[in-house]
């Protein structure tokens, strides 16, 4: 009989970033299981200022991908000429989520607990420290979702490229005011 460690190790070693999915629909009960595991994560300062938005609507996913493409085009203007082709090739991997059955968008809001202790004397270092705590915390939740998906026989991919267009995406996904995107995770059958 496998120990808990051995089971976890097996799941971790099997987990790979999956970028192509079959048309088979992901069951709502499996999405609920993934969210249950993600919600077990520790979070900075004990603050639960994050949530996972479940996006299944193909039109919404297409709009999100279009936003990312628009942002890439905007950024291309400022990229050195000798790197434009490289960036274009790299950015092609920012939008494949629109082919998944379901996409989990991990959002968070910075709650300036530590910064408020310093008041107007809060340095950029303190502000960066606090922001980093929240981005690292949302990363823990997102990674647990990837492992949970793997444990259910589903593929997933931890994506940050779409964050470039978060200002355009947040209204489309109806995120709460002040939320930021920490990760985008498409999920589907491999």
Secondary structure, DSSP 8 states (H G I E B T S, - for coil): ---HHHHHHHHHHH--B-----S----HHHHHHHHHHHTTS--GGG---EEEEEE--HHHHHHHHHHHHHHHHHHHTTS-GGGHHHHHHHHGGGSGGGGSSEEEEEEE----HHHHHHGGG--HHHHHHHHHHHHHHHHHHHHHHHHHHHHTT-EEEEE-GGGGGHHHHHHHTT--TT-EEEEEEEEE--
